[in-house]
Amino acid sequence: MDISKYNFEFTTHNTKNVILVVFPFKQILVSELRTRFPSAKWSRTKGAWYLPDLPAVRKALCIKEVSFLTKYLSQIAPKNKPELIRFYDQLRLKAYSQNTIRIYVAEFVHLLILLKNYPVADLNVKRLKDYFLYCVYEDKMRERKLNGKINAIKFYYEKVLHREQMFFDIPRPKKPAILPKMLSKKEVVRLLAQVNNVKHLIALQLCYGMGLRVSEVVAIKLNHIDSSRMVVLIQGAKGKKDRTVPLPVSLLPKLRTYYKEYRPKKYLLEGQYGGQYAKGSVQKIFKNAMKKARINKNIGVHGLRHSYATHLLESGTDMRFIQELLGHSSIKTTQVYTKVTPRSMANIESPLDSL
């Protein structure tokens, strides 16, 4: 497909952002477009072919991706725009992950929108407390979300404006001690039995079979898989740490079958336009499988990682090994699984039984 023969326009269609592909009608151009992008659709109202406006599509069409910061800058008052840019630049200089940058910027922008024309740099501790109280009472914000918001705004005042003492007087909401949600081995079997698509099955088996986060699953590249040593490199995971995890023996032949059918180029799991498979798609696969398996638990795909750790612990695997496999910095994080495994409680006799 010769990109120079097509023009592109950006608009919305059925409430979604799309890229119109405009070109003089020639059957060969239509054929080349549909061969390169099988999901391209024709819009009668627009009188043109269109594609979803996604980063992977823009990359394939050699279109420069618009920074997510541009969208936010249009929502805040001119007086605070330079502060948002300074905030964003400092996050990048500190080499925060792209995901953390997006979260921090979104939390900071929430404050800037409420401030309107009031300069964010002029806020004192009292007004910041009032803002956090607003988040609790008006926005019904939970403890974990509020702590994240405090971290983001704290970064601005301490790392951008260098006001180190500003947050000593702002109390932190106590995080609830929530036990990890998990599935039993029988439930995992039922869940996986509902997935017929080989790519979808591989995604879930990677989550459970190696205890991976969804972000780690979609980031696996073909050259990260070492079948001779039966290990997979998990590169640049949470906390920018690399680790290797064992490749399940039962998964290797399935990976080979999958590769022959899909022929991924760079990542093991790729989207229909190339690039990483979407994390949301993996979550959707999991939810659909849960529904089909009739497992009525309020749990996300991350529960497969929790299940992996719990089942290892139940089978007698040393806690330190589990810590390394999960990529936890502290053993305290891993020890939470002792609270959900029946193995740790198996030898405890209730006083009732001794009456």
PAFI-918827 format. One record per residue (C-alpha): residue number from 1; x, y, z. Coordinates in nm, 4 decimals, decimal comma. Example, Ala and Ser with C-alpha at 12.3 -4.5 7.8 and 13.67 -1.06 7.14 Angstrom:
BEGIN
<site resi="1" xx="1,2300" yy="-0,4500" zz="0,7800"/>
<site resi="2" xx="1,3670" yy="-0,1060" zz="0,7140"/>
***
This chain:
BEGIN
<site resi="1" xx="0,0000" yy="0,0000" zz="0,0000"/>
<site resi="2" xx="0,1513" yy="0,3322" zz="-0,1146"/>
<site resi="3" xx="0,0585" yy="0,5819" zz="0,1621"/>
<site resi="4" xx="0,1272" yy="0,8804" zz="-0,0663"/>
<site resi="5" xx="-0,1805" yy="0,7930" zz="-0,2761"/>
<site resi="6" xx="-0,4152" yy="0,8535" zz="0,0192"/>
<site resi="7" xx="-0,5122" yy="1,1593" zz="0,2233"/>
<site resi="8" xx="-0,6209" yy="1,1455" zz="0,5863"/>
<site resi="9" xx="-0,8698" yy="1,3537" zz="0,7829"/>
<site resi="10" xx="-0,9496" yy="1,3344" zz="1,1535"/>
<site resi="11" xx="-1,3090" yy="1,3431" zz="1,2734"/>
<site resi="12" xx="-1,5673" yy="1,1579" zz="1,4826"/>
<site resi="13" xx="-1,8085" yy="0,8907" zz="1,3614"/>
<site resi="14" xx="-2,0754" yy="0,7329" zz="1,5831"/>
<site resi="15" xx="-1,9176" yy="0,9174" zz="1,8827"/>
<site resi="16" xx="-1,5743" yy="0,7617" zz="1,8164"/>
<site resi="17" xx="-1,2539" yy="0,9245" zz="1,6897"/>
<site resi="18" xx="-1,1756" yy="0,8014" zz="1,3398"/>
<site resi="19" xx="-0,9367" yy="0,8653" zz="1,0521"/>
<site resi="20" xx="-1,1030" yy="0,9190" zz="0,7151"/>
<site resi="21" xx="-0,9052" yy="0,7735" zz="0,4256"/>
<site resi="22" xx="-0,9705" yy="0,9987" zz="0,1263"/>
<site resi="23" xx="-0,8647" yy="0,9089" zz="-0,2293"/>
<site resi="24" xx="-0,9991" yy="0,9200" zz="-0,5870"/>
<site resi="25" xx="-1,2026" yy="0,6089" zz="-0,6548"/>
<site resi="26" xx="-0,9957" yy="0,3327" zz="-0,8097"/>
<site resi="27" xx="-1,0645" yy="-0,0319" zz="-0,7398"/>
<site resi="28" xx="-0,6950" yy="-0,1062" zz="-0,6974"/>
<site resi="29" xx="-0,6671" yy="0,1593" zz="-0,4237"/>
<site resi="30" xx="-0,9697" yy="0,0124" zz="-0,2447"/>
<site resi="31" xx="-0,8200" yy="-0,3361" zz="-0,2691"/>
<site resi="32" xx="-0,4816" yy="-0,2218" zz="-0,1364"/>
<site resi="33" xx="-0,6459" yy="-0,0404" zz="0,1548"/>
<site resi="34" xx="-0,8599" yy="-0,3400" zz="0,2517"/>
<site resi="35" xx="-0,5671" yy="-0,5799" zz="0,2132"/>
<site resi="36" xx="-0,3525" yy="-0,3704" zz="0,4479"/>
<site resi="37" xx="-0,6435" yy="-0,2863" zz="0,6848"/>
<site resi="38" xx="-0,9114" yy="-0,5602" zz="0,6632"/>
<site resi="39" xx="-1,1211" yy="-0,3770" zz="0,9246"/>
<site resi="40" xx="-1,1494" yy="-0,0573" zz="0,7172"/>
<site resi="41" xx="-1,5161" yy="0,0414" zz="0,6878"/>
<site resi="42" xx="-1,7186" yy="0,2534" zz="0,4473"/>
<site resi="43" xx="-1,9252" yy="0,5415" zz="0,5851"/>
<site resi="44" xx="-2,2212" yy="0,6582" zz="0,3755"/>
<site resi="45" xx="-2,2619" yy="0,9740" zz="0,5821"/>
<site resi="46" xx="-1,8946" yy="1,0684" zz="0,5447"/>
<site resi="47" xx="-1,8649" yy="0,9366" zz="0,1901"/>
<site resi="48" xx="-1,5281" yy="0,7814" zz="0,2707"/>
<site resi="49" xx="-1,3486" yy="0,4790" zz="0,4117"/>
<site resi="50" xx="-1,2415" yy="0,5124" zz="0,7745"/>
<site resi="51" xx="-1,0212" yy="0,3531" zz="1,0403"/>
<site resi="52" xx="-1,0232" yy="0,3931" zz="1,4209"/>
<site resi="53" xx="-0,7976" yy="0,6724" zz="1,5429"/>
<site resi="54" xx="-0,5550" yy="0,4580" zz="1,7434"/>
<site resi="55" xx="-0,1778" yy="0,4964" zz="1,8039"/>
<site resi="56" xx="-0,1060" yy="0,1727" zz="1,6144"/>
<site resi="57" xx="-0,3095" yy="0,2916" zz="1,3147"/>
<site resi="58" xx="-0,1362" yy="0,6307" zz="1,3113"/>
<site resi="59" xx="0,1999" yy="0,4564" zz="1,3206"/>
<site resi="60" xx="0,1035" yy="0,2278" zz="1,0316"/>
<site resi="61" xx="-0,0093" yy="0,5321" zz="0,8290"/>
<site resi="62" xx="0,3083" yy="0,7272" zz="0,9192"/>
<site resi="63" xx="0,0985" yy="0,9926" zz="1,0969"/>
<site resi="64" xx="0,2532" yy="1,1656" zz="1,3964"/>
<site resi="65" xx="0,0656" yy="1,0738" zz="1,7136"/>
<site resi="66" xx="-0,0899" yy="1,3657" zz="1,9009"/>
<site resi="67" xx="0,0343" yy="1,3930" zz="2,2596"/>
<site resi="68" xx="-0,2337" yy="1,3209" zz="2,5206"/>
<site resi="69" xx="-0,1159" yy="1,6445" zz="2,6857"/>
<site resi="70" xx="-0,2695" yy="1,8464" zz="2,3994"/>
<site resi="71" xx="-0,6183" yy="1,7280" zz="2,4958"/>
<site resi="72" xx="-0,5688" yy="1,8353" zz="2,8576"/>
<site resi="73" xx="-0,4215" yy="2,1759" zz="2,7717"/>
<site resi="74" xx="-0,7439" yy="2,2675" zz="2,5931"/>
<site resi="75" xx="-0,9423" yy="2,2020" zz="2,9140"/>
<site resi="76" xx="-0,7595" yy="2,4339" zz="3,1540"/>
<site resi="77" xx="-0,7199" yy="2,8103" zz="3,1924"/>
<site resi="78" xx="-0,4258" yy="2,9783" zz="3,0127"/>
<site resi="79" xx="-0,2798" yy="3,0853" zz="3,3469"/>
<site resi="80" xx="-0,2146" yy="2,7232" zz="3,4502"/>
<site resi="81" xx="-0,1070" yy="2,5792" zz="3,1138"/>
<site resi="82" xx="0,2656" yy="2,6519" zz="3,1723"/>
<site resi="83" xx="0,2430" yy="2,4711" zz="3,5080"/>
<site resi="84" xx="0,0960" yy="2,1605" zz="3,3462"/>
<site resi="85" xx="0,3774" yy="2,1588" zz="3,0900"/>
<site resi="86" xx="0,6392" yy="2,2004" zz="3,3677"/>
<site resi="87" xx="0,4732" yy="1,9170" zz="3,5608"/>
<site resi="88" xx="0,4769" yy="1,6877" zz="3,2550"/>
<site resi="89" xx="0,8378" yy="1,7717" zz="3,1661"/>
<site resi="90" xx="0,9570" yy="1,7017" zz="3,5218"/>
<site resi="91" xx="0,7858" yy="1,3623" zz="3,5223"/>
<site resi="92" xx="0,9641" yy="1,2745" zz="3,1989"/>
<site resi="93" xx="1,3009" yy="1,3979" zz="3,3334"/>
<site resi="94" xx="1,2512" yy="1,1771" zz="3,6380"/>
<site resi="95" xx="1,1979" yy="0,8869" zz="3,3926"/>
<site resi="96" xx="0,8587" yy="0,7853" zz="3,5319"/>
<site resi="97" xx="0,6824" yy="0,5137" zz="3,3337"/>
<site resi="98" xx="0,4370" yy="0,6237" zz="3,0638"/>
<site resi="99" xx="0,1497" yy="0,4751" zz="3,2595"/>
<site resi="100" xx="0,2449" yy="0,6658" zz="3,5776"/>
<site resi="101" xx="0,2846" yy="0,9884" zz="3,3789"/>
<site resi="102" xx="-0,0654" yy="0,9525" zz="3,2342"/>
<site resi="103" xx="-0,2166" yy="0,8864" zz="3,5775"/>
<site resi="104" xx="-0,0315" yy="1,1747" zz="3,7469"/>
<site resi="105" xx="-0,1210" yy="1,4195" zz="3,4694"/>
<site resi="106" xx="-0,4891" yy="1,3191" zz="3,4830"/>
<site resi="107" xx="-0,4976" yy="1,3705" zz="3,8618"/>
<site resi="108" xx="-0,3244" yy="1,7090" zz="3,8359"/>
<site resi="109" xx="-0,5559" yy="1,8227" zz="3,5559"/>
<site resi="110" xx="-0,8605" yy="1,7439" zz="3,7735"/>
<site resi="111" xx="-0,7337" yy="2,0054" zz="4,0199"/>
<site resi="112" xx="-0,6494" yy="2,2583" zz="3,7467"/>
<site resi="113" xx="-0,9973" yy="2,2355" zz="3,5920"/>
<site resi="114" xx="-1,1602" yy="2,3094" zz="3,9288"/>
<site resi="115" xx="-0,9262" yy="2,6047" zz="3,9893"/>
<site resi="116" xx="-1,0248" yy="2,7735" zz="3,6616"/>
<site resi="117" xx="-0,8264" yy="3,1023" zz="3,6548"/>
<site resi="118" xx="-0,6752" yy="3,0706" zz="4,0025"/>
<site resi="119" xx="-0,2962" yy="3,0038" zz="3,9835"/>
<site resi="120" xx="-0,2184" yy="2,6542" zz="4,1103"/>
<site resi="121" xx="0,1206" yy="2,7697" zz="4,2413"/>
<site resi="122" xx="-0,0564" yy="3,0051" zz="4,4865"/>
<site resi="123" xx="-0,2504" yy="2,7322" zz="4,6681"/>
<site resi="124" xx="-0,1753" yy="2,6944" zz="5,0404"/>
<site resi="125" xx="-0,2124" yy="2,3874" zz="5,2623"/>
<site resi="126" xx="-0,5641" yy="2,4842" zz="5,3775"/>
<site resi="127" xx="-0,6971" yy="2,5159" zz="5,0243"/>
<site resi="128" xx="-0,5356" yy="2,1864" zz="4,9269"/>
<site resi="129" xx="-0,7043" yy="2,0188" zz="5,2259"/>
<site resi="130" xx="-1,0348" yy="2,1656" zz="5,1102"/>
<site resi="131" xx="-0,9722" yy="2,0204" zz="4,7640"/>
<site resi="132" xx="-0,9014" yy="1,6712" zz="4,9009"/>
<site resi="133" xx="-1,2148" yy="1,6917" zz="5,1174"/>
<site resi="134" xx="-1,4079" yy="1,7872" zz="4,8034"/>
<site resi="135" xx="-1,2717" yy="1,4729" zz="4,6362"/>
<site resi="136" xx="-1,3941" yy="1,2606" zz="4,9283"/>
<site resi="137" xx="-1,7397" yy="1,4148" zz="4,9820"/>
<site resi="138" xx="-1,8373" yy="1,5333" zz="4,6345"/>
<site resi="139" xx="-1,6532" yy="1,2872" zz="4,4092"/>
<site resi="140" xx="-1,6934" yy="0,9970" zz="4,6584"/>
<site resi="141" xx="-1,3261" yy="0,9101" zz="4,6111"/>
<site resi="142" xx="-1,1972" yy="0,5940" zz="4,7848"/>
<site resi="143" xx="-0,8763" yy="0,5703" zz="4,9909"/>
<site resi="144" xx="-0,6548" yy="0,4162" zz="4,7227"/>
<site resi="145" xx="-0,7601" yy="0,6662" zz="4,4565"/>
<site resi="146" xx="-0,7166" yy="0,9602" zz="4,6963"/>
<site resi="147" xx="-0,3679" yy="0,8459" zz="4,7935"/>
<site resi="148" xx="-0,2758" yy="0,8391" zz="4,4250"/>
<site resi="149" xx="-0,4092" yy="1,1911" zz="4,3805"/>
<site resi="150" xx="-0,2095" yy="1,3167" zz="4,6815"/>
<site resi="151" xx="0,1054" yy="1,1577" zz="4,5348"/>
<site resi="152" xx="0,0525" yy="1,3344" zz="4,2007"/>
<site resi="153" xx="-0,0116" yy="1,6782" zz="4,3512"/>
<site resi="154" xx="0,2671" yy="1,6283" zz="4,6057"/>
<site resi="155" xx="0,5018" yy="1,5711" zz="4,3100"/>
<site resi="156" xx="0,4104" yy="1,9120" zz="4,1668"/>
<site resi="157" xx="0,4735" yy="2,1087" zz="4,4857"/>
<site resi="158" xx="0,7828" yy="1,9181" zz="4,5987"/>
<site resi="159" xx="0,9557" yy="1,8276" zz="4,2710"/>
<site resi="160" xx="0,8468" yy="2,1127" zz="4,0424"/>
<site resi="161" xx="0,8125" yy="2,4013" zz="4,2897"/>
<site resi="162" xx="1,0582" yy="2,2478" zz="4,5448"/>
<site resi="163" xx="0,8378" yy="2,3094" zz="4,8494"/>
<site resi="164" xx="0,9538" yy="2,0155" zz="5,0608"/>
<site resi="165" xx="0,7529" yy="2,0984" zz="5,3777"/>
<site resi="166" xx="0,4156" yy="2,1495" zz="5,2129"/>
<site resi="167" xx="0,2550" yy="1,8097" zz="5,2722"/>
<site resi="168" xx="0,3522" yy="1,7378" zz="5,6335"/>
<site resi="169" xx="0,0199" yy="1,8790" zz="5,7561"/>
<site resi="170" xx="-0,1975" yy="1,6815" zz="5,5130"/>
<site resi="171" xx="-0,3052" yy="1,3448" zz="5,6617"/>
<site resi="172" xx="-0,3020" yy="1,0334" zz="5,4473"/>
<site resi="173" xx="-0,6166" yy="0,8192" zz="5,4325"/>
<site resi="174" xx="-0,5452" yy="0,4695" zz="5,5623"/>
<site resi="175" xx="-0,5519" yy="0,2099" zz="5,2871"/>
<site resi="176" xx="-0,7891" yy="-0,0813" zz="5,3530"/>
<site resi="177" xx="-0,6160" yy="-0,4178" zz="5,4049"/>
<site resi="178" xx="-0,7886" yy="-0,6039" zz="5,1212"/>
<site resi="179" xx="-0,7084" yy="-0,9693" zz="5,0618"/>
<site resi="180" xx="-0,6223" yy="-1,0664" zz="4,7020"/>
<site resi="181" xx="-0,9128" yy="-1,2091" zz="4,5027"/>
<site resi="182" xx="-0,8437" yy="-1,5431" zz="4,3407"/>
<site resi="183" xx="-0,9881" yy="-1,8524" zz="4,1713"/>
<site resi="184" xx="-0,9549" yy="-2,2141" zz="4,2762"/>
<site resi="185" xx="-0,7756" yy="-2,4589" zz="4,0456"/>
<site resi="186" xx="-1,1089" yy="-2,6073" zz="3,9391"/>
<site resi="187" xx="-1,2405" yy="-2,2611" zz="3,8531"/>
<site resi="188" xx="-0,9280" yy="-2,1879" zz="3,6451"/>
<site resi="189" xx="-0,9903" yy="-2,5119" zz="3,4500"/>
<site resi="190" xx="-1,3555" yy="-2,4131" zz="3,3914"/>
<site resi="191" xx="-1,2535" yy="-2,0630" zz="3,2876"/>
<site resi="192" xx="-0,9924" yy="-2,1718" zz="3,0313"/>
<site resi="193" xx="-1,2291" yy="-2,4326" zz="2,8878"/>
<site resi="194" xx="-1,4586" yy="-2,1505" zz="2,7713"/>
<site resi="195" xx="-1,1941" yy="-1,9880" zz="2,5478"/>
<site resi="196" xx="-1,1853" yy="-2,1271" zz="2,1938"/>
<site resi="197" xx="-0,9743" yy="-1,8628" zz="2,0197"/>
<site resi="198" xx="-0,6079" yy="-1,9700" zz="2,0440"/>
<site resi="199" xx="-0,4791" yy="-1,6140" zz="2,0822"/>
<site resi="200" xx="-0,7259" yy="-1,5369" zz="2,3607"/>
<site resi="201" xx="-0,6410" yy="-1,8628" zz="2,5362"/>
<site resi="202" xx="-0,2671" yy="-1,7903" zz="2,5188"/>
<site resi="203" xx="-0,3261" yy="-1,4463" zz="2,6791"/>
<site resi="204" xx="-0,5062" yy="-1,5960" zz="2,9802"/>
<site resi="205" xx="-0,2651" yy="-1,8881" zz="3,0126"/>
<site resi="206" xx="0,0271" yy="-1,6449" zz="3,0280"/>
<site resi="207" xx="-0,1453" yy="-1,4521" zz="3,3084"/>
<site resi="208" xx="-0,2068" yy="-1,7646" zz="3,5154"/>
<site resi="209" xx="0,0769" yy="-1,9928" zz="3,4021"/>
<site resi="210" xx="0,3520" yy="-1,7406" zz="3,4795"/>
<site resi="211" xx="0,1773" yy="-1,5095" zz="3,7271"/>
<site resi="212" xx="0,2091" yy="-1,2061" zz="3,5028"/>
<site resi="213" xx="0,0430" yy="-0,8674" zz="3,5165"/>
<site resi="214" xx="-0,1598" yy="-0,7853" zz="3,2038"/>
<site resi="215" xx="0,0863" yy="-0,5070" zz="3,1172"/>
<site resi="216" xx="0,3662" yy="-0,7673" zz="3,1259"/>
<site resi="217" xx="0,1752" yy="-1,0140" zz="2,9080"/>
<site resi="218" xx="0,1155" yy="-0,7665" zz="2,6239"/>
<site resi="219" xx="0,4781" yy="-0,6440" zz="2,6441"/>
<site resi="220" xx="0,6341" yy="-0,9870" zz="2,5782"/>
<site resi="221" xx="0,8364" yy="-0,9794" zz="2,2556"/>
<site resi="222" xx="0,9197" yy="-1,2842" zz="2,0478"/>
<site resi="223" xx="1,2887" yy="-1,2592" zz="2,1375"/>
<site resi="224" xx="1,2006" yy="-1,2635" zz="2,5090"/>
<site resi="225" xx="1,1037" yy="-1,6317" zz="2,4850"/>
<site resi="226" xx="1,3950" yy="-1,8715" zz="2,5311"/>
<site resi="227" xx="1,2576" yy="-2,2191" zz="2,4559"/>
<site resi="228" xx="1,6010" yy="-2,3835" zz="2,4979"/>
<site resi="229" xx="1,6206" yy="-2,2694" zz="2,8622"/>
<site resi="230" xx="1,2393" yy="-2,2704" zz="2,9051"/>
<site resi="231" xx="1,2312" yy="-1,9180" zz="3,0458"/>
<site resi="232" xx="1,0697" yy="-1,5881" zz="2,9445"/>
<site resi="233" xx="1,2269" yy="-1,2478" zz="3,0028"/>
<site resi="234" xx="0,9879" yy="-0,9962" zz="3,1601"/>
<site resi="235" xx="1,1526" yy="-0,6686" zz="3,0637"/>
<site resi="236" xx="1,0983" yy="-0,3279" zz="3,2223"/>
<site resi="237" xx="0,8141" yy="-0,4452" zz="3,4464"/>
<site resi="238" xx="0,6697" yy="-0,2519" zz="3,7405"/>
<site resi="239" xx="0,9451" yy="-0,0494" zz="3,9034"/>
<site resi="240" xx="1,1494" yy="-0,0798" zz="3,5812"/>
<site resi="241" xx="1,2814" yy="-0,4192" zz="3,6883"/>
<site resi="242" xx="1,3692" yy="-0,7123" zz="3,4626"/>
<site resi="243" xx="1,3148" yy="-1,0708" zz="3,5726"/>
<site resi="244" xx="1,2935" yy="-1,4161" zz="3,4172"/>
<site resi="245" xx="1,0088" yy="-1,6572" zz="3,4821"/>
<site resi="246" xx="0,9798" yy="-2,0277" zz="3,3941"/>
<site resi="247" xx="0,7924" yy="-2,1086" zz="3,0734"/>
<site resi="248" xx="0,5319" yy="-2,3780" zz="3,1476"/>
<site resi="249" xx="0,6136" yy="-2,6986" zz="2,9559"/>
<site resi="250" xx="0,2488" yy="-2,7401" zz="2,8557"/>
<site resi="251" xx="0,2431" yy="-2,3931" zz="2,7013"/>
<site resi="252" xx="0,5342" yy="-2,4330" zz="2,4567"/>
<site resi="253" xx="0,3544" yy="-2,6475" zz="2,1919"/>
<site resi="254" xx="0,0538" yy="-2,4140" zz="2,2100"/>
<site resi="255" xx="0,2813" yy="-2,1137" zz="2,1524"/>
<site resi="256" xx="0,4277" yy="-2,2827" zz="1,8435"/>
<site resi="257" xx="0,0796" yy="-2,3572" zz="1,7060"/>
<site resi="258" xx="-0,0243" yy="-1,9977" zz="1,7764"/>
<site resi="259" xx="0,2851" yy="-1,8574" zz="1,6040"/>
<site resi="260" xx="0,2241" yy="-2,0607" zz="1,2863"/>
<site resi="261" xx="-0,1345" yy="-1,9325" zz="1,2683"/>
<site resi="262" xx="-0,0866" yy="-1,5639" zz="1,3557"/>
<site resi="263" xx="0,2765" yy="-1,4926" zz="1,2540"/>
<site resi="264" xx="0,3340" yy="-1,2014" zz="1,4957"/>
<site resi="265" xx="0,6217" yy="-0,9742" zz="1,3914"/>
<site resi="266" xx="0,7533" yy="-0,8138" zz="1,7118"/>
<site resi="267" xx="0,5287" yy="-0,8795" zz="2,0101"/>
<site resi="268" xx="0,3984" yy="-1,2227" zz="2,0988"/>
<site resi="269" xx="0,0454" yy="-1,0802" zz="2,1176"/>
<site resi="270" xx="-0,0243" yy="-0,8089" zz="1,8603"/>
<site resi="271" xx="-0,3298" yy="-0,6015" zz="1,7780"/>
<site resi="272" xx="-0,4964" yy="-0,6170" zz="1,4370"/>
<site resi="273" xx="-0,3028" yy="-0,3037" zz="1,3330"/>
<site resi="274" xx="0,0265" yy="-0,4236" zz="1,4770"/>
<site resi="275" xx="0,1903" yy="-0,3131" zz="1,8006"/>
<site resi="276" xx="0,1019" yy="-0,4372" zz="2,1468"/>
<site resi="277" xx="-0,2281" yy="-0,6113" zz="2,2089"/>
<site resi="278" xx="-0,4593" yy="-0,3910" zz="2,4167"/>
<site resi="279" xx="-0,4729" yy="-0,4582" zz="2,7921"/>
<site resi="280" xx="-0,8462" yy="-0,3846" zz="2,7817"/>
<site resi="281" xx="-0,8940" yy="-0,6645" zz="2,5284"/>
<site resi="282" xx="-0,7356" yy="-0,9176" zz="2,7662"/>
<site resi="283" xx="-0,9616" yy="-0,7963" zz="3,0471"/>
<site resi="284" xx="-1,2634" yy="-0,8351" zz="2,8172"/>
<site resi="285" xx="-1,1580" yy="-1,1916" zz="2,7230"/>
<site resi="286" xx="-1,1365" yy="-1,2773" zz="3,0923"/>
<site resi="287" xx="-1,4773" yy="-1,1277" zz="3,1766"/>
<site resi="288" xx="-1,6462" yy="-1,3110" zz="2,8881"/>
<site resi="289" xx="-1,4883" yy="-1,6410" zz="2,9945"/>
<site resi="290" xx="-1,5968" yy="-1,5836" zz="3,3562"/>
<site resi="291" xx="-1,9527" yy="-1,5254" zz="3,2402"/>
<site resi="292" xx="-1,9571" yy="-1,8376" zz="3,0205"/>
<site resi="293" xx="-1,8070" yy="-2,0467" zz="3,3017"/>
<site resi="294" xx="-2,0731" yy="-1,9088" zz="3,5399"/>
<site resi="295" xx="-1,8159" yy="-1,8103" zz="3,7983"/>
<site resi="296" xx="-1,9879" yy="-1,5388" zz="3,9987"/>
<site resi="297" xx="-1,6927" yy="-1,3660" zz="4,1595"/>
<site resi="298" xx="-1,6202" yy="-0,9936" zz="4,1487"/>
<site resi="299" xx="-1,2676" yy="-1,0344" zz="4,0159"/>
<site resi="300" xx="-1,0570" yy="-0,8988" zz="3,7301"/>
<site resi="301" xx="-0,7952" yy="-1,0659" zz="3,5150"/>
<site resi="302" xx="-0,5309" yy="-0,9704" zz="3,7754"/>
<site resi="303" xx="-0,6938" yy="-1,2407" zz="3,9872"/>
<site resi="304" xx="-0,5149" yy="-1,4995" zz="3,7697"/>
<site resi="305" xx="-0,1834" yy="-1,3648" zz="3,8993"/>
<site resi="306" xx="-0,3126" yy="-1,3904" zz="4,2562"/>
<site resi="307" xx="-0,4323" yy="-1,7449" zz="4,1832"/>
<site resi="308" xx="-0,0870" yy="-1,8411" zz="4,0497"/>
<site resi="309" xx="0,0841" yy="-1,7197" zz="4,3677"/>
<site resi="310" xx="-0,1692" yy="-1,8842" zz="4,5990"/>
<site resi="311" xx="-0,1567" yy="-2,2168" zz="4,4169"/>
<site resi="312" xx="0,2256" yy="-2,2158" zz="4,4281"/>
<site resi="313" xx="0,2131" yy="-2,1531" zz="4,8016"/>
<site resi="314" xx="-0,0392" yy="-2,4326" zz="4,8497"/>
<site resi="315" xx="0,1896" yy="-2,6739" zz="4,6633"/>
<site resi="316" xx="0,4777" yy="-2,5956" zz="4,9020"/>
<site resi="317" xx="0,6844" yy="-2,3481" zz="4,6958"/>
<site resi="318" xx="0,9158" yy="-2,1371" zz="4,9115"/>
<site resi="319" xx="0,7925" yy="-1,7830" zz="4,9761"/>
<site resi="320" xx="1,1222" yy="-1,6306" zz="4,8558"/>
<site resi="321" xx="1,0900" yy="-1,8020" zz="4,5174"/>
<site resi="322" xx="0,7346" yy="-1,6758" zz="4,4809"/>
<site resi="323" xx="0,8565" yy="-1,3241" zz="4,5624"/>
<site resi="324" xx="1,1154" yy="-1,3438" zz="4,2813"/>
<site resi="325" xx="0,8699" yy="-1,4917" zz="4,0320"/>
<site resi="326" xx="0,6153" yy="-1,2152" zz="4,0982"/>
<site resi="327" xx="0,8785" yy="-0,9399" zz="4,0946"/>
<site resi="328" xx="0,7900" yy="-0,8076" zz="4,4410"/>
<site resi="329" xx="1,0475" yy="-0,5750" zz="4,5991"/>
<site resi="330" xx="0,9439" yy="-0,6690" zz="4,9519"/>
<site resi="331" xx="0,8633" yy="-1,0106" zz="5,0985"/>
<site resi="332" xx="0,5818" yy="-0,8380" zz="5,2915"/>
<site resi="333" xx="0,3902" yy="-0,7931" zz="4,9661"/>
<site resi="334" xx="0,4170" yy="-1,1658" zz="4,8942"/>
<site resi="335" xx="0,3219" yy="-1,2707" zz="5,2480"/>
<site resi="336" xx="-0,0355" yy="-1,1511" zz="5,1924"/>
<site resi="337" xx="-0,0991" yy="-1,4801" zz="5,0098"/>
<site resi="338" xx="-0,0536" yy="-1,6735" zz="5,3353"/>
<site resi="339" xx="-0,3817" yy="-1,5148" zz="5,4479"/>
<site resi="340" xx="-0,5852" yy="-1,6630" zz="5,1627"/>
<site resi="341" xx="-0,4380" yy="-2,0107" zz="5,1286"/>
<site resi="342" xx="-0,6040" yy="-2,2912" zz="5,3266"/>
<site resi="343" xx="-0,2633" yy="-2,4650" zz="5,3549"/>
<site resi="344" xx="-0,1496" yy="-2,2137" zz="5,6167"/>
<site resi="345" xx="-0,4610" yy="-2,2838" zz="5,8242"/>
<site resi="346" xx="-0,4814" yy="-2,6605" zz="5,7701"/>
<site resi="347" xx="-0,3228" yy="-2,7558" zz="6,1022"/>
<site resi="348" xx="-0,5166" yy="-2,5076" zz="6,3156"/>
<site resi="349" xx="-0,7760" yy="-2,6763" zz="6,5308"/>
<site resi="350" xx="-1,0746" yy="-2,4783" zz="6,6525"/>
<site resi="351" xx="-1,1372" yy="-2,4879" zz="7,0317"/>
<site resi="352" xx="-1,4901" yy="-2,6011" zz="6,9423"/>
<site resi="353" xx="-1,3505" yy="-2,9285" zz="6,8054"/>
<site resi="354" xx="-1,1800" yy="-3,0093" zz="7,1358"/>
<site resi="355" xx="-1,4879" yy="-2,9708" zz="7,3553"/>
***
